[in-house]
Amino acid sequence: MARYNGPVCRLCRREGTKLYLKSDRCYTDKCAINRRNYSPGQHGQGKKKLTNHGVQLREKQKVRRYYGVLEGQFVKYFEMADKMSGITGENLLKILELRLDNVVYRLGLASSRAEARQLVVHGHYSVNGKKTDIPSMILKTGDVIQVIEKSRNSIKFKDLIENHKNTAPQWLQVDPENFSGKIIAEPAREDIELPIEEHLIVEWYSK
């Protein structure tokens, strides 16, 4: 499957905001946004006034890159959100938050969403006791995510647990001692820390 493999800091600079794609580096002075807060490329420092079309596009791309989702997947999620009851934009964000790779990251069982995706693909986690390697799996309330038994002795997971910080949102329950977590409620809009104007995405797809 096609996926962007270039420098991820360029993505943050292109969107003009931190997308937290490089784990701890994003919180240091080495962050590209702190050092070069302008778009990449030869004309990146030139001021550009975006049209309404451009603003909507940038918001869609920002959210898509934030969660590491391909365009086709994103369209599918929007269609799902549009068919659900409630506000379409918030439904879309809820679906993205409930992806397995995002939940693994939010639980602190991976240092970034990209790493969570890779670890899921390599089969390091189980959902409700069943090993899975599908990062795009949409989870639901009551699901239990756990690092599989044979992976818990790896240096990677030992370091994650030893340095674990309880920063998980309220809709998740973390059990570091058992390398696991549980979804105890649906994610709320206020649990998403990135400044997102989801109504712009709805407007983009509603043309």
C-alpha positions as CSV (number, residue, x, y, z in Angstrom):
1,M,0.0,0.0,0.0
2,A,1.3,3.5,-0.9
3,R,2.4,5.5,2.1
4,Y,4.5,8.7,2.5
5,N,8.1,7.8,3.4
6,G,9.8,11.2,3.1
7,P,10.9,13.5,5.9
8,V,7.8,13.9,8.2
9,C,9.0,17.3,9.5
10,R,8.2,18.7,6.1
11,L,4.5,17.7,6.6
12,C,4.4,19.8,9.8
13,R,6.0,22.7,8.1
14,R,3.6,22.4,5.2
15,E,0.6,22.5,7.5
16,G,2.1,25.2,9.7
17,T,1.5,23.3,12.9
18,K,2.9,20.5,15.0
19,L,1.4,17.2,13.9
20,Y,3.5,15.3,16.6
21,L,4.9,12.8,14.0
22,K,8.3,12.4,15.6
23,S,7.4,11.6,19.2
24,D,9.6,13.3,21.9
25,R,11.5,15.4,19.3
26,C,8.3,17.4,18.7
27,Y,8.5,18.7,22.3
28,T,12.1,19.9,22.0
29,D,13.9,22.9,20.4
30,K,14.9,20.5,17.5
31,C,11.3,20.6,16.3
32,A,11.2,21.8,12.7
33,I,8.3,24.2,13.5
34,N,10.4,25.9,16.1
35,R,13.4,26.2,13.8
36,R,11.8,26.9,10.4
37,N,8.2,27.9,10.8
38,Y,7.5,28.3,7.1
39,S,6.5,26.0,4.3
40,P,9.2,23.8,2.8
41,G,10.6,24.5,-0.7
42,Q,12.2,27.3,-2.6
43,H,9.3,29.7,-2.2
44,G,8.2,28.6,1.3
45,Q,9.0,31.9,3.0
46,G,6.7,33.8,0.6
47,K,3.4,34.9,2.0
48,K,0.4,33.2,0.4
49,K,-3.2,34.1,0.8
50,L,-5.4,31.0,0.7
51,T,-8.8,30.9,-0.9
52,N,-11.7,29.2,0.9
53,H,-11.0,26.1,-1.2
54,G,-7.3,26.2,-0.1
55,V,-8.2,26.6,3.6
56,Q,-10.5,23.6,3.4
57,L,-7.9,21.5,1.6
58,R,-5.2,22.3,4.1
59,E,-7.5,21.4,7.0
60,K,-8.3,18.0,5.4
61,Q,-4.6,17.3,4.7
62,K,-3.6,18.3,8.2
63,V,-6.0,15.9,9.8
64,R,-5.2,13.1,7.3
65,R,-1.5,13.5,8.0
66,Y,-2.0,13.8,11.8
67,Y,-3.6,10.3,11.9
68,G,-1.4,8.9,9.1
69,V,-4.4,8.0,6.9
70,L,-4.4,7.6,3.1
71,E,-6.8,9.6,0.9
72,G,-9.0,6.6,0.0
73,Q,-9.3,5.6,3.7
74,F,-10.1,9.2,4.7
75,V,-13.0,9.4,2.1
76,K,-14.3,6.1,3.4
77,Y,-14.3,7.4,7.0
78,F,-16.1,10.5,6.0
79,E,-18.8,8.5,4.3
80,M,-19.2,6.4,7.4
81,A,-19.4,9.6,9.6
82,D,-21.9,11.1,7.3
83,K,-24.3,8.1,7.7
84,M,-24.0,8.2,11.5
85,S,-26.4,10.2,13.7
86,G,-24.9,13.4,15.2
87,I,-22.5,15.9,13.8
88,T,-20.6,14.6,10.8
89,G,-17.3,16.4,11.6
90,E,-17.2,15.1,15.2
91,N,-18.2,11.6,14.0
92,L,-15.2,11.6,11.6
93,L,-12.8,12.5,14.4
94,K,-14.3,9.9,16.6
95,I,-13.7,7.2,14.0
96,L,-10.1,8.3,13.5
97,E,-9.5,8.3,17.3
98,L,-10.8,4.7,17.5
99,R,-8.4,3.3,15.0
100,L,-6.2,0.7,16.6
101,D,-2.9,2.4,15.8
102,N,-4.2,5.7,17.4
103,V,-5.5,3.9,20.5
104,V,-2.2,2.1,21.0
105,Y,-0.4,5.5,20.8
106,R,-2.9,7.2,23.1
107,L,-2.5,4.4,25.7
108,G,1.3,5.0,25.7
109,L,2.1,1.6,24.2
110,A,4.0,3.3,21.4
111,S,5.9,6.6,21.2
112,S,4.1,7.9,18.0
113,R,1.3,7.0,15.7
114,A,3.8,5.9,13.0
115,E,5.5,3.6,15.5
116,A,2.2,2.3,16.7
117,R,1.3,1.4,13.1
118,Q,4.5,-0.4,12.6
119,L,4.3,-2.3,15.8
120,V,0.7,-3.4,15.1
121,V,1.7,-4.6,11.6
122,H,4.4,-6.7,13.2
123,G,1.9,-8.3,15.4
124,H,2.9,-7.0,18.9
125,Y,-0.7,-6.4,20.1
126,S,-3.9,-8.3,20.8
127,V,-7.5,-7.0,20.9
128,N,-9.8,-8.9,23.3
129,G,-7.2,-11.7,23.5
130,K,-6.9,-12.1,19.7
131,K,-3.6,-11.1,18.0
132,T,-4.1,-8.6,15.2
133,D,-2.0,-6.8,12.7
134,I,-4.5,-4.4,11.2
135,P,-3.7,-0.8,12.2
136,S,-6.9,0.5,10.7
137,M,-9.2,-1.7,12.8
138,I,-12.0,0.5,14.3
139,L,-12.4,-0.4,18.0
140,K,-15.4,0.1,20.2
141,T,-16.2,0.6,23.9
142,G,-15.2,-2.4,26.0
143,D,-12.4,-3.5,23.8
144,V,-9.1,-4.5,25.6
145,I,-5.8,-3.8,23.9
146,Q,-2.7,-5.6,25.2
147,V,0.9,-6.2,24.2
148,I,1.2,-9.9,23.5
149,E,3.1,-12.0,26.1
150,K,6.3,-12.7,24.1
151,S,6.8,-9.1,23.2
152,R,6.7,-7.8,26.8
153,N,10.3,-8.7,27.5
154,S,11.6,-6.6,24.6
155,I,13.7,-3.6,25.5
156,K,11.3,-1.4,23.5
157,F,8.2,-2.3,25.6
158,K,10.1,-2.4,28.9
159,D,11.3,1.2,28.2
160,L,7.8,2.3,27.3
161,I,6.3,1.0,30.5
162,E,9.1,2.2,32.7
163,N,8.8,5.7,31.3
164,H,5.0,5.6,31.0
165,K,3.3,8.9,31.7
166,N,-0.4,8.8,32.4
167,T,-1.5,11.2,29.7
168,A,-4.2,9.0,28.2
169,P,-7.6,10.7,27.6
170,Q,-10.5,10.0,29.9
171,W,-12.1,7.5,27.5
172,L,-9.2,5.1,27.9
173,Q,-8.2,3.1,31.0
174,V,-4.5,2.2,31.2
175,D,-3.0,-0.8,33.0
176,P,0.8,-0.4,32.6
177,E,1.6,-3.4,34.8
178,N,-0.2,-5.7,32.4
179,F,0.9,-3.8,29.3
180,S,-2.8,-3.2,28.4
181,G,-5.6,-0.7,28.2
182,K,-9.3,-0.6,27.7
183,I,-11.8,1.6,25.9
184,I,-14.3,2.6,28.6
185,A,-16.2,5.3,26.6
186,E,-16.5,6.8,23.2
187,P,-13.9,9.7,22.6
188,A,-15.3,13.1,23.2
189,R,-14.5,16.1,21.0
190,E,-12.6,17.9,23.8
191,D,-10.2,14.9,24.0
192,I,-8.6,15.8,20.7
193,E,-5.7,18.2,21.5
194,L,-4.8,19.3,18.0
195,P,-6.6,22.5,16.9
196,I,-8.9,21.1,14.2
197,E,-11.8,22.9,12.4
198,E,-13.7,19.8,11.3
199,H,-16.5,21.8,9.7
200,L,-14.0,22.8,7.0
201,I,-13.5,19.2,6.1
202,V,-17.3,18.7,5.9
203,E,-17.5,21.7,3.6
204,W,-14.7,20.2,1.4
205,Y,-16.5,17.0,0.9
206,S,-19.9,18.6,0.6
207,K,-19.2,20.4,-2.7
